[in-house]
Amino acid sequence: MKINHNMPALKALHQLNKTNNVMDKTMERLSSGLRINRAADDAAGLAIAQKMDTQVRGLKQANRNAMDGISLIQTAEGALNEVHAMLQRIRELAVQVSNGTYDPADRKAVQDEVKQLQNEIQRISDHIEFNESKLLNGEIDRRAFPDDDKAAKIVSLSDSVKPGTYAVTVTANATKATLEGGKVSSNFTDGKIQANQAGIININGEEVRIEAGDSAETVFNKLRDLAETVGLNLIAYGDDGTGKPDYNGGAKPFEFNSGMHLVLETKEYGSDYFIDLNASNSTLLADLGLTATKVKGTDVVASIDSQNSDFSPTATVTAKGNIITVTDIDGFTMKLETQDITIGYSETYKLALQAITNTGLGEDIAKAALDAAMQAFAKGQSYSVALMAANSIIGPNATGAINILLNGGNSKAIKAAEIADVDSSTASAVATKIYDGIKDGKSDAVIINDVLNSTPGVAEKQVKAALLAFRMEISNPMQVKVLQINVLDAGPLDLQIGANEGQFMEIRIPNLSPQALGIDKINLSTADGAQKAITTADEAINMISSVRSKLGAYQNRLEHTVANLDVAAENMTASLSRIQDADMAKEMSEYTQKNVISQAGMAMLAQANQRPQQILQLLQG
């Protein structure tokens, strides 16, 4: 028996501490409801639980994202429901005034209503938004930029248009039908219509009566109102330029006897628009300086380059007025509006031509030499071959002129790369690498690979844009305008509908302005215009129906996505709970057991602490 070390008490204390530690953990789990409160509770379990919690929280947020996407789609679709209703009304009005029972005044009233409907469709396109994002003006469609925004602008792109570089060649501008008269006769006594001059003037099937005694101002106003009705502009100008839009002189009143000229011009471009002028009195027309005739506008003339750009060989191009439309399989549609394009020799070509003519050669032989060099470049041949082709025609060395062509291509490549979002400093390096490849006669595939290997961070589509610009400048006929359209990845609205990177859904809504729908030029003021408007309205209705159908498909997909996310989050939460949450019944049982053992241990510790006192009884004997 020993008193320095009370071993029974120490053993009882050790067991009591173990019991209390287990009770502490059990109480912590009971109070927090969690099986894992710190990494030490279950190191592997904590790592797994945190990863699963990340997924659960991501799935729940993705669910809310999908619901927000549905709200956005419903906002756009609700607006298009009203556009549909307005287009139906426009078509109804077109059918109504196609009937011969309506006079010009009736048709003008109908056209006024159509104008208001067009304005409202434009307003909806411009202003309908969700959380400050415009929905119907093309802002959430794929971004596209022409290399020359003064020459053309993008009207619309279909969903099938992929990112890339597209080349459209314009060889002739669209024109308006124009009828310019000679000098107004001085046969108007006191500036008024005489009896032998009175009659009916008919323009495009609509007419106005010019009566004896009408003043110059009255006649002009009648003709101007008639021109407005049939979609024409009427101006009057003098020999000195007075009245012309670009006239810079002082104002001068219009008078019949002052040698003025009348000019009629369609408001729109293209062969669908014409001026058909007739009169019941030939003397009236002759004195007004006009003749009975019919003139038409012309459509833009364009083609596409499927070899050096991303148009497929099956793509086709059509032109109507100043609108170019490229279509292809799978619903591919690209619509461009051309501006007044200056078609002629490029500055690069002019400088190269001048370099040869400065040596004393004629322009014809200089052009032949340049054409030979350009044909060589077009075939992918090297600088030396192109130079040899030029020298074989002109005799003297053509190095300077060919270098001008290459340098012009280099500047075009830099501009194209910058448009395709390449940094300015990098764009120069890309163009230089292209320059070297063209000079060595490398194929496009090899050049693109060389640039990608030497210039990190530059995408293939950006290199292709620069290379196309270079080739266009040095190898294409110069008496054309090549529009290079760069279509980018940017633009569409991405809905994050998953918990991880890349799990998104792309939403695209095209531009749905009156111009994109093709209804901006509807004119119901004439019977012919009303007839055309029926088909135009049908096409616009079909386009809106297609977009609404697509939006409905988006919404249905998102609703399925929401249901799927709910199920995934529910099952992931159940799995997380099995790892992280405490089994309350088990922990309560454990706590009750350890509580009883703790009480017993404390009693035994008390008994063990009494044993040294029993040894003292030996001293009392």
HELIX and SHEET records of a PDB file:
HELIX    1   1 MET A    7  SER A   32  1                                  26    
HELIX    2   2 ALA A   39  ASP A   41  5                                   3    
HELIX    3   3 ALA A   43  VAL A   97  1                                  55    
HELIX    4   4 PRO A  104  HIS A  127  1                                  24    
HELIX    5   5 THR A  189  GLY A  191  5                                   3    
HELIX    6   6 ALA A  195  GLN A  197  5                                   3    
HELIX    7   7 ALA A  216  THR A  229  1                                  14    
HELIX    8   8 PHE A  256  SER A  258  5                                   3    
HELIX    9   9 SER A  282  ASP A  287  1                                   6    
HELIX   10  10 ILE A  329  GLY A  331  5                                   3    
HELIX   11  11 GLU A  347  THR A  357  1                                  11    
HELIX   12  12 GLU A  363  ALA A  378  1                                  16    
HELIX   13  13 TYR A  383  ILE A  394  1                                  12    
HELIX   14  14 THR A  399  ILE A  419  1                                  21    
HELIX   15  15 SER A  424  LYS A  439  1                                  16    
HELIX   16  16 ASP A  444  SER A  454  1                                  11    
HELIX   17  17 GLU A  460  SER A  475  1                                  16    
HELIX   18  18 PRO A  514  LEU A  517  1                                   4    
HELIX   19  19 ALA A  527  GLN A  580  1                                  54    
HELIX   20  20 MET A  584  LEU A  616  1                                  33    
SHEET    1   A 2 GLU A 129  PHE A 130  0                                        
SHEET    2   A 2 SER A 133  LYS A 134 -1                                        
SHEET    1   B 4 ALA A 144  PRO A 146  0                                        
SHEET    2   B 4 LYS A 481  VAL A 487 -1                                        
SHEET    3   B 4 GLY A 164  ALA A 172 -1                                        
SHEET    4   B 4 VAL A 301  ILE A 304 -1                                        
SHEET    1   C 4 ALA A 152  LEU A 157  0                                        
SHEET    2   C 4 THR A 333  THR A 338 -1                                        
SHEET    3   C 4 ILE A 323  THR A 327 -1                                        
SHEET    4   C 4 THR A 316  LYS A 320 -1                                        
SHEET    1   D 3 THR A 178  LYS A 183  0                                        
SHEET    2   D 3 HIS A 261  THR A 266 -1                                        
SHEET    3   D 3 LEU A 232  TYR A 237 -1                                        
SHEET    1   E 4 GLU A 206  ILE A 210  0                                        
SHEET    2   E 4 GLY A 199  ILE A 203 -1                                        
SHEET    3   E 4 PHE A 274  ALA A 279 -1                                        
SHEET    4   E 4 THR A 293  LYS A 296 -1                                        
SHEET    1   F 2 LEU A 493  GLN A 496  0                                        
SHEET    2   F 2 PHE A 504  ILE A 507 -1                                        
END                                                                             
